[in-house]
């Protein structure tokens, strides 16, 4: 097996959960003043379905990146 050194690659359905893991906290942080979470919680399944539909659409190109270095642990 050859190692894959690419940082950017075509997104796959298996990537949807990881993408949502980044997208959800960013959307909540950036949009919570407009969409308070107690009134409008992040629509995780709706967004996941949208990603999967876009991945099936041949007219849409979706890419994902992978981390090439370890990030330091977050202080708790």
C-alpha positions, 0 to 999 in steps of 0.5 A: 500500500502506498502512502497518500501525501495529499492534503486535499482530496475528493470528499466521500460520504464517510467524511460527512460526520467529520465535516459536521464535527467542524462545521457545527461548532463554527456555525454555532459560534458564528451564527448564535446571535442570529439563530439562538441555539435554544430556539434554532438548534443546529440542524445536524441531520438536515445539513448531513443530508445536504452534504450527502446529496451534494456528494451524489451530484456530479455537477458539484465538487466537494473536497476535504482536507486532512490534518498533516500535523498533530495539534496540541491538546486543548487545555481543560 
